[in-house]
Amino acid sequence: MAVLAIDQGTSATKALVVGDGGAVLGLAEVPVAVHATADGAVELDPEALWASVVTAGEQALAAAGRPALEALGLANQGETILAWDRATGRPQGPAIVWQDRRSSIVCDALAPHGPRLAELTGLELDPYFVAPKIAWLRARVGDGPAITTSDTWLLHRLCGAYVTDVATAGRSLLLELDTGRWSDEACALFGIDPGGLPQVVGNATALGECRTFGAPVPVTGACVDQQAALFAENCHAAGEAKCTYGTGAFMLACTGDAPIRSQNGLVGCPAWQLGDRLTWCLDGQVYTVGAAVGWLIEMGIMREPADLDGLGGAVPDAGGVTFVPALAGLAAPYWRPHAKAAFTGLSLGTERGHLVRAAIDGIAAQVALLAAAAGRDLGAPLTRLRVDGGLTRSRTLLQVQADLLQCPVEVYPSPHATALGVAAFAAHGAGLPAHGAGSPARADDWQPSAIVEPAITADEAANRLAAWQAVADATMDR
């Protein structure tokens, strides 16, 4: 007995076969090529995306010895969209990735409506979210094809459904925050027909049968990636928070049974829906984290991610260098889509290690500011931050992060939080026992693989954050 959990991310598709108690029986990962250009375009080939899903699923099943599947769940990358033919399922051009900035012209035109959209949806008016991308793409492809987030297209190919889960829909700027239903008013502002949007469903719901991987298996779980990780890391009560360090960094704080409209630059959105019960969260984003590390490697400053410690950890500090990692603009709490990245404070004494350490400091500073904003919205500071993602392998990053947060950082013991979260949703949707096939171990049973405590004082942390903030303020929109 097993659940197949597919985590379709920005740079790769990961598939896990999850067995009793959350045991990973088989694992595969297939890279996805993303293409970026100087005009702000970030695109990928939808057919290559689909091929990565099929290949990763097949390889994971083979690694697990092809057990009988009881459920399938799909996690998705959130704000990536594509145009496609509902009759044939064929894509009509490239997918527009969440980092794409070209729909900023739509946001600029609708700027007077930004406060009303925030009240309706909990989100900022920014090209990161879905609706501006849909409006931008619709003007170029006409009225014929459907334009949806990638999860709807993938689920249609997997099981024939035309749906999106409430957590993914909450990334659209079209969903009413309080009700989890499409907003006619928001749709009208973007010129989008709500009748053409997919049905909004809960995260543990029977959606149809999939025959892509052999015998028919019910598709019963679907969720946007970051909320799936929040669920896996047991951030189910108001004030519990996690940050995933992937292509970007995504800090989410659960707000429980009540939505919060941030007064501090974050966004409020649905976290998940089980049955009729909605849970909400606050969300803050750093667009380029793993992407910034990749850029440093491409520029020859680093050779590999391990250099975060090998170079960045080999110097006591950044030597006066500051890095603002705005390679795709700045998200929360700034919402400056036109912001550019910058290194400042360079001198003849600057070494590669200083540049790498400045990148670490810049990533950690942004996450710390997001956590502080969440604490203000919640009425109390965060007392810990759970973390996952590839960059948590860097001890230097974890220490700098704990220092600037001034609270413990708890490392999730598995690198597969998103997949385990959607596996739990799929198991629930299939009616499997709470600790049976496909279910993760009880959330309160897991222990962090590491706990990193702050090593500097609160005053020193505040001074470092203020110094970084001053540079960020000076370089925005230049």
N, C-alpha and C positions, 0 to 999 in steps of 0.2 A: 504494500500500500504506500502511495506516495503522491505528492503534489508537485507539479512543474511550475516553478515561479520564474517568469521572464522579466528581467530588469532592463528595459530598453533605454539606455542613457545617451548622452551627447556624443561621447567619443567611443563607446563600445556598447554591445549588447551582451548581457550576462544572463545565463540560465542556470538555475539550481534545481535539482531534484531533492526535495525535502521530505524526510521520513519522520518516524515517530520521535516526539520530543524535540523537533527542530534539527535532527541530524541531517547533515548535508551528504547525500548519497552519491551525487554526481554534480560536476561543475564544468561549465565551459564559458569562454569569453571570446567574442569576435569583435575586432575593431570596426569602427565606422568612420569613414573619411568625411571631414567637414571642410568646406572651402570658404575662405574669407577673402574679401577684396577691400581695397582702400576706400571705396565709396560707402562702406558700412554694411555691405551684403555678407551674410553668413548662410550658406546653403548646404544641402546634402541631397544625394540621389535617393528618392524613395524606394526604388526597386532594390538598391543595395542595402537599404535599411531593412526591408522585408527579408532579403536573403540572410542578413545577419541574425534575424530572429529565428528563422528556420534552422540555420546551421548551428547556432548556439543551442537550441532546443534538442536537436538530433544528437549533438555531441554530448550534452549533459546526460541524456537518456542512455546513450551507449556506455558512458562512464559509470552509470549506476546499474548497468546490467539489464536495462529495459524493464523495470518493474511495472506492474499494472497501476496506471494513474487513476486517482479518484477526483482530481480537480486540477484546474489550471488558473493561474493568476498572471495579470500583466501590469507591470509598473511602467510609467512613461515619463518622458523628459519635460512634460508640462506645457510650455508655451510655443512649441514648434508646430507649424501649420503646413498644410498642403492643399492644393486643389486636386480633385479627383472625380471620376465618373462613377456615380452610384450604381449604374446599370452594369458596368464591367469591372469596377474596382480599380481601373487603370489611373495612375497619377497623371495630372496634366501639368507637367513641369516640375522643377525642383521643389523640395521642401524648404520652407523659410524657418531657420533655426531661431531659438529664443534670443540669441545674442544679436540678431540682425537689427540694425538701427534705421533702416530706410523708411520705416513708417513714422519716424519722428515728424514728418511733414503733416501727417494726420493729427498727431497730438498737438502740434503748434496751432493748427486751424481750430481745434476744439478746446483750446486752453481755457476760455471763459467758462466752459462746462465742467472743468476739472473738479471743483468742490462738490458739485452735485453728483458727479460720478463716484467720488469718494464716499459720499453719504449713502448712495444706493448700494455700492458693491464692496466697499472697504478698501479699494485699491487706488493707487495713484495713476494718473493719466500719463502713461509712459510706453514707449515702443517695446519694452520688455513683454508686456502683456498681449493677449491674443487679439482683442478687437481691433486695435489699430493695424495690425498685420493683415487681418481679414479685409478691412476696408481698403488698404493699400493694394493687396493682391486682387481683390474683386475689380478694381478699376483697370486692371491689366488683363484679366482673363475673361471678363464679361460675366453674364448671368448664367451660363450653362452649367459648369461643374459645381459640385459641393466644395466648400472650403471649411475644413475642420482641423482640430488638433490631431496630431499623429496617432493618438490612442484610438480615436474613433475609426480611422482608416485601418489600423492594425486589427482591431477587434472585428471589424467587418470582414476582413480577410480570414481571420481565425474562426469565426463562428456565425457570420452573417448579420450580427447586430449593428444597429445604427444608434450608438449610445456614447455617453461620456460619464464618468463618475463625478460626483459632486465636488470632490477635492480638485480635480482637474478643471471642471467648469468654473470653480472659484478663482481661477487664474485668468479669466477671460475679459474682465471689465463688463460683463453682460449678465452676471448672476446676482440676484438680490442676496446680500449677505445674511439677512435675518431669516429668509425662508428657504434658501437653496433652490429657487426657481428662476428661470430666465426673466429678465426685466424688460418689459415692452419699452419703457422709457429709455433705458440704456441702448437697446437695440436701435431705436429710432434715431438717437444721436449719431450713431455710426452708420446709419443707412443699411442695417442688417435685418433681414426678414427672420423673425423668431421662429416662424413655421418651418424654416429650412435647417434649424439647428437640431443636433441630436438630442434624444431623450436623456434627461439627467437621472442617473440611478445611484443607489447606495454603493458602498465599497465591497459589500459581501452579498452579491445578488446573482442568481442564475441568469446568464445572458444568452446561452445557446451551447451547442456542442461543437467541439473542434475535432476535425479528422486530419489535421496537418501532420500529426506525429504518429499516425497509425490508427489504432482503435479509437472510437469516439470517447471524448473526455469532456465533462461539463466545464465551461468557463464560468467561474463563480467569484473571482476577485479581480478588482481593477482599482488602481490608485495612482496619482501623481507621485513621483519618486520621493520627494522630501517628506510628505505626510506619511508615506509608508514607513520611512525610516523613523519618524517621530513615534509611530505606533510601536515599532519593533523595540525601540529603546525605552519603552514603558513611560513615556512622557504623557500620561493620561490625565493628570490632575493639573489644575491651574498653577502656573509658576514653574512647572517642569520644562526644561529646555534642552535642545540638542543643536549641534552644528555639524553639518556634513561638509568636508573639504574635498571637493571633486573638481570638475572643470571650473565651477564657481564655488563659493562658500555660502551656505544657506543655514541661517540661524532661525529656528522655529521655537516658539514658546507656547505651550498649551494654555488656553484660557477657559477650558472646561465647557460647561453648558451655556455659556454666554459669549456672544461675539463682542469684540472690542474694536472700535474705530480709533486707530492710533492717533494720538496727539503729538507724536514724536518722530514721525517720518517712516514708521513701519507700515505694513499693510495687514488688515484683518481678513481672514478667509476661513472657509470650512476646512477642518482637519480630516474628518471622516464621518460617515454615517453608517451606523449599524442598526438595522431595522428602521424604526421611525426616529431614532435618537441621533441628533447632530451634535458633534463636538467641534469647537472652533479653535483657532490658533492665531498668533501674531507671527509675521514672517518678515525677515530682513535678508537682503542679498548682497553679496560681493560678486560681481560678474566674472572677474578673472582672477582665479587662484591657481588651480592646476594649469589653466591656460597661461597664466603669467609665468609659471615655472617652465612650461613648454617654450614660451617665447624666449626666456633667458637661455635655454638650451640652444635654440635656433640661432641666437645672437652670439653663441660661443662663450658666454659668461659662465655657464655651467655645462657639464657633460652629461649628467644624469640626476634624477631626483635625489639620490643619496648625497649629492653635494650640498643640499640644504644643511646637513650636519657636517659633512667633510670640509666645506668652505665656510658656510655661515656660522657653524658652531665652533670654528677654529679661531674666531676673533672675539674679543670681549664685548664689542658693540659695533655699530655701523660706521664708526669713524666720522661722524658728522653728516653722513649721507642719509637722505630721506627718499623713499620711493612711494609714489602714489600709483597703485596698480589699476589705473583707469583705462585699460587697453580697449574696453568696449563701453566706455562711459562709466558713470557712477550711479549706482542704484541707491537703496535706502542707506542712510536717511536723507540723502542729498537730492536724488532724482535729477541728475544732470546728464542727460543722454549725450550731450556734445562734449563732455569733459574728456581731456586727453591725459595719458599717463605721463609721468615726469620723474626723473632722477634729479635731485638737487643736492648741493653741498659737496660737489666733487672737487678734488684737489689733486696735485701731483702725487700725493701720498695715498690716494685711494687705490685699494687692491680689489681683486675679484671677490674676496671674502666679504669685504664691506658692502659691495653691491648686493650679494646674496643675502647678507644679514639685513640690509635695508628692505629687501623684498619680504623677508619673514616678518619684520617689524610692521611693514605696511599692511600685510594681510591680517596680522593679529590685531592691529589697531582698529581696523574697520570692524572686525567681529566684536571687539570689546565695546565699541561705540554702539553697535546694534544691541548687544546685551544690556547695556545701560539704558537704551531707549525702551527696551521691553520692560525693564524694571520700573521705569517711570510710568509706563502705561498700566502695569499691573499693580502699582502702588507699593511695591517692595522690591528690593534688588534680588537678582537671581542668587541662589546660594550654592549652585553648582552648574556646570555645563557638561552634558554628555556629548562626546564627539565620535565621529566615524569618518571613513573615507581614506583614500590612499595617502594623503599627506600627513595623517596622524602617525605614520611611521617615523616622522622626524621628531626626535626628542627636543631639538632646539625650538621648533615651532610650538610644541606643546608647552615648553617652559615659558617662552615669551607670552604665549596666550594666557596661561595661568597668572603670570605677573601682571599683565594689563587688565585682566578681568577682576583680579583680587578675589578669586574664589577657586575652589578645586576644579580641575578638568578631569573627567572620568572617561577613559577610552573604552568604547564598546568592543567586546572581545572578538567580534566577527567582522570581517571586511564586507559582509553581505547584508547590511541592515535593511536596505530597501527591498531586496528580494525576500528576506525573511518576513518583512512586514506584509508584503503582498501575498506571500504564502499563507500567513495567518488569516488574512481576509478571505482567501480562496477556501481554506479549510472551514472557516465559519460559514461561508456561503453554501458550501456543500453539506453542511450539517454534520461534519466530522466531530468526534469527541474532542473536548478541549485540549487534551494532551495526546490525541491519537495521531494518525498519519498526517503529515504535513503541518501539524501545529508546532509552533515554536515552544521551547521550554517556558514554563511560567516566567513572566517578565520579571517578577521579583526574585527569581532564583539566580539570574545571571549576575556575575561579579565583574567589575571592570578589569581589563587586562593591565591597566596602570592607572594610578591616581597621581596627578601632578599638582602640587601645592604652590602657591605664590612664594617667590623668593626675594621679593622687594617690598618696600613699604607702600602704603596707599598713597602717600604724598609723591613718592617717586613715580608710581604708575600714573598719577594724574598729570605730573609734569611731562612725562613722555607722550601721553595722549594729546596734551595741549600743544606740544611742539609739532607732532604729526598733523594735527588739525590745522594749525596755522599754515603749514606748507600746502595742505590739500585745498584750503580756502584760496590761497594765492594762485593756484594753478588751474582752478576750475574754469571750464569753458574757454580755455586759451588754445 
